[in-house]
Amino acid sequence: MNIENEKSLTAFNTFGIAAVAAKLVTITDINSAREALEFCNKTNLQSLILGGGSNILFTKNPESLILLNRLRGIEIVGKDGPDRVLVKAAAGETWHEFVQYCIRNNWGGLENLSLIPGMVGASPMQNIGAYGVEIKDVFHSLEALSLENGNLKTFNSKECNFGYRESVFKNTEKNKWLISSVTFSLSAQNHQLHLDYGAIRTELEKAGIAKPEIADVSNAVISIRKSKLPDPAEIGNAGSFFKNPVVEISVAETIKSKYPELVSYPVNEHEVKLAAGWLIEKAGWKGYREGDAGVHKNQALVLVNYGNAGGNEILNLSTRIINDISDKFGVVLEREVNII
Ligand SMILES: Cc1cc2nc3c(=O)[nH]c(=O)nc-3n(C[C@H](O)[C@H](O)[C@H](O)COP(=O)(O)OP(=O)(O)OC[C@H]3O[C@@H](n4cnc5c(N)ncnc54)[C@H](O)[C@@H]3O)c2cc1C
């Protein structure tokens, strides 16, 4: 086991925060993960799993042993009915490359999730979603290594308890598991395309595609995302910093009486989902900058690091936004990004 000391994490988080890990070990197989866990137990160190660092904000130099997940491998592990294949991907596969691999093999279901940064292993953590699809829609199971005893356990969808940007791994099972692989149930034929969200149809029309294939949907999503979201290679960010809040219908009605243009989506009989970006923009934060921490000029939901912001500056900015939105609209925003 090769432990690196005082390792800079700047290149390992998309915010580009200049945190330094006291100790870091790269995990390339289950045995190296178990070895690292034994080391933690012996030395009384906590462990912290890092994938692509695209949903994390370092507000301090982590003292835990960082387990940099680089488990690789993709295989078909079976069929799931006549039209579907079960595809298992190791947790350290890059998400977007895995999605593209599936599309090349004509396995459908993940195309709307194209270009989401990060790795396969983090995808169930917050049930990643985009353009009308969440991974729970095609999730079959996952394998995870207990951080306590190194045993492997399989979780099915029910056990993961997926919700909107939620799973058991962000709640009751937080910091207890290293997700080592995820198995997806993907269509091998008769693909069900999801075209009704955002500008997918418009994008396909623009490209003159009347009968889209899964690759066309992926290309449309990629093109929309590129035009809308800041590229972390150009400006540090972790995508949406806040979740879209789910509120009682009466709360939305009160806001609507003042702002008739309020955007809301039905959730159930009693609740609606509001667009956090709309609230933040309406409150005047879009494009706000303080030092090197700021709110993106085109996407109010995205907080950015213009260069040398510390994690705490971004965190403080997010707290000010939460307080302001609460004062102005009576809605409490929740952070989506994991704060370390
Ligand atoms: C530009 C941009 C756009 C984005 N768009 C979207 C979007 O459309 N939809 C969406 O849902 N998300 C989006 N995100 C957020 C992010 O890409 C996803 O949440 C992604 O799944 C995070 O993967 P990661 O490997 O980078 O996780 P990390 O940031 O490395 O880790 C995130 C959390 O998961 C834990 N973790 C990571 N890997 C494992 C593992 N193998 N086992 C156990 N715990 C683990 C970490 O400890 C941490 O708490 C976006 C981010 C950016 C920068």
The ligand as an ORCA input file, in Angstrom:
! r2SCAN-3c Opt
* xyz 0 1
  C     -20.614     20.915    -13.839
  C     -21.324     19.925    -12.951
  C     -22.581     19.458    -13.313
  C     -23.258     18.525    -12.501
  N     -24.478     18.079    -12.900
  C     -25.150     17.176    -12.151
  C     -26.434     16.702    -12.565
  O     -26.945     17.058    -13.619
  N     -27.070     15.811    -11.758
  C     -26.525     15.372    -10.595
  O     -27.165     14.551     -9.914
  N     -25.301     15.790    -10.183
  C     -24.611     16.688    -10.924
  N     -23.375     17.142    -10.520
  C     -22.814     16.665     -9.231
  C     -21.829     15.487     -9.360
  O     -21.297     15.404    -10.648
  C     -22.484     14.144     -9.015
  O     -23.037     14.185     -7.742
  C     -21.482     12.982     -9.077
  O     -22.160     11.758     -8.934
  C     -20.383     13.069     -8.036
  O     -19.430     12.067     -8.344
  P     -17.948     12.142     -7.810
  O     -17.291     10.860     -8.180
  O     -17.286     13.375     -8.313
  O     -18.198     12.217     -6.260
  P     -17.286     12.965     -5.089
  O     -17.476     14.414     -5.264
  O     -15.905     12.440     -5.201
  O     -17.995     12.433     -3.832
  C     -19.304     12.852     -3.492
  C     -19.703     12.190     -2.166
  O     -19.846     10.801     -2.347
  C     -18.920     10.072     -1.542
  N     -18.433      8.985     -2.409
  C     -17.852      9.118     -3.613
  N     -17.585      7.909     -4.145
  C     -18.008      6.993     -3.243
  C     -17.982      5.565     -3.208
  N     -17.470      4.856     -4.193
  N     -18.496      4.958     -2.098
  C     -19.018      5.677     -1.081
  N     -19.045      7.021     -1.052
  C     -18.552      7.681     -2.128
  C     -17.861     11.053     -1.145
  O     -17.253     10.725      0.099
  C     -18.664     12.344     -1.071
  O     -19.350     12.440      0.161
  C     -22.650     18.055    -11.313
  C     -21.376     18.518    -10.964
  C     -20.716     19.444    -11.763
  C     -19.340     19.899    -11.389
*
